[in-house]
Amino acid sequence: MSVNETSAEYDQLFVVMKVIPGRIRLIATVGLVVLLTAVMPRQGKAQQSDYDDCVALQYDTVRTESAIAATIAACARVLQKPSASAEQRAYALYFRGLNHFLEATRIAIAERKPIGSGAAAQREVTAALDDLAACIATAPTPDPRPFSLRATIETVLERFDNALDDLDHAIRADPKISSHFVQRALILERLDRFSQARADLDTAVELEARNQNAWINRAMLWARYGDVERAFADFSQAEAVGGSQTWYALSGRARLAVSLGEPLRGFADWTAAAETAPLPMLAAQFHVRAGNLARDYLKDLEKAYQSYAHALAVSPRHADALIQRGIAFERGNRFDDASSDYRKAGDMTRDNLLEKSIYDYSVFRLEVLQARRSRKAGDPALPPNINVLSHPTRNDRGRRIALVVGNAAYRHVPALMNSDRDAESVGAALSEAGFTSVTVATDLDRSQMDGLLQQFAREVAEANWAIVYYAGHGVEIDGVNYAIPVDADMATLIDAPVRAVSINQMISAVDQAKDLHMVVLDACRDDPFVQQSHRATAKRALDKTADVGLASLIARRKAIGGGLAGLQLTQPNTVALFSTQPGEVTLDGNELNSPFTRAFVSRLPTPNLDLRLFFERVREDVATGTQGRQRPALTGGLTEGASFFFFPVQ
């Protein structure tokens, strides 16, 4: 998101920042943009003197190790000259510090570690901070630039209080630089200090009405707290202002279009975002989103095919584009084309652990196509959204069965991006683990969910393991947890026992298994019920001068549907794994699968990994991947001395 003023600098920053976790990456890139686009006393090709070589950085290409080292050496020579003025010495310290930080990021990329975690990168970060402290002490007059750069580094290190202190100094040194307010607002939001974040974004817009980053970030703040209309308006203003981040404004607005009942507008915005995106991978991703909208909401397969073709034209090895086009081919009864795309996606991702969920999904779709082709004429018809994957029972593992449900295509509240594919990826992974029977069902209404749970419960008594995995929307009402079927509407909150499915019913469905009873809940995504029920309140309360409006909205948002309640499970070897802590909301994510599902399916095939360690590894992976915003929770327990493995190795 909010990064730079030129596309060339974006390519540089994209490489520099990709080792920084998501939301922190956003904050850090805003800081670096200010420094790389507005602070250089000179810019251009290196000139004749050491000082020219020190300050004339080139950002039209990614800076290499040798280029960074040359700049650091040139700045060091300036500092060794007695004739250098205080201003020149301050600039030399500043640019040497900046390049030490760039070197730390280069090392982190090479080592695939967070910045500063390895010894070599940590030395570079320390050198950068030392240079900036010296720069601040040396500068003839207070200057915001070293404070801003140091705030960026402190943000990357997640030392947010230090970063805020530096940004306070930067703003005092020059209170008219709007980007410093944007940078501070992002940190304040990260710390849940929303009213202060909003005030900073308002100030940034007032200082510089053409600050595209400020409009974009304020739109994100509105969207996060339910005021979709204001978010939509600010994204539109960001587009009107223009700049290198127009692609981000368009993609942000596209995400909101479906919530506002404007899928055609969403399709147009995703397509426009793809056409203006600075990198092929981003362009492909946006074309895929446009295709999904055309396929799932507009019901226009030709439009969808065209969008997926555009994605593959700009990024031929985009496995998700192949997967999504395969789904569209299935819906158009082009089963051979679908199989071809799934095989290509599987071949691309087979040996890449980071893309295991895509590989599992491709395997699942191929198995589904094969199973449907092999059904005999007299077999009872299966609904298109329910599939059963079967394997012979292995004596060393017993009879293990699973029901995996993913609800995404909600009819009366905003749809989810991932939960149907999450279910199918998990189903494929469990099938690969040798489960005797895995029923995978997507987009179920209340009647279908109830019927499948009853049918599954009848089969459980003969099973050693029984697992129910649910991905979709969920709410807690009056202390009871509910999974939300796709035909739910706002009345579900009033009459949940009749219109939703109690999580207790899922627990009851597994409790007759002989050895292990497990329920996995990847629910409470994106709070659509809260957003919809409180949108009118948000519009009335969120005026420019009243912070109480935002506080009220936040409080009401947490009062209803703000996550599932904890469970009390006493039966031995009965566990419920929640994708996040009780009372918290799960992230749906922007990739093929949610953060929780990616962790679940990537850890599942680990040989001889006891379930206790499996749960802990999943928790660690999700917490790391979401920068601590989501931490899975486990309720219940396993009998001491008993061992359970998804993949036992004799």
NORNORLIN-V196067 format. One record per run of one state. SS is the DSSP state (h for helix, s for strand, l for the rest). FROM is the first residue (numbers start at 1). LEN is the number of residues. If there is no record, write none. Layout:
ss	from	len
SS	FROM	LEN
SS	FROM	LEN
This chain:
ss	from	len
l	1	6
h	7	11
l	18	4
h	22	17
l	39	11
h	50	6
l	56	9
h	65	16
l	81	5
h	86	26
l	112	7
h	119	20
l	139	5
h	144	13
l	157	3
h	160	14
l	174	4
h	178	13
l	191	3
h	194	14
l	208	4
h	212	13
l	225	3
h	228	14
l	242	4
h	246	12
l	258	5
h	263	14
l	277	3
h	280	17
l	297	4
h	301	14
l	315	4
h	319	13
l	332	3
h	335	15
l	350	3
h	353	22
l	375	11
s	386	5
l	391	3
s	394	1
l	395	3
s	398	1
l	399	1
s	400	7
l	407	12
h	419	14
l	433	4
s	437	6
l	443	3
h	446	15
l	461	4
s	465	7
l	472	2
s	474	4
l	478	2
s	480	4
l	484	6
h	490	4
l	494	2
h	496	4
l	500	1
s	501	2
h	503	8
l	511	5
s	516	7
l	523	2
s	525	1
l	526	2
h	528	14
l	542	5
h	547	13
l	560	14
s	574	5
l	579	7
s	586	1
l	587	8
h	595	10
l	605	5
s	610	1
h	611	15
l	626	7
s	633	5
l	638	7
s	645	1
l	646	5
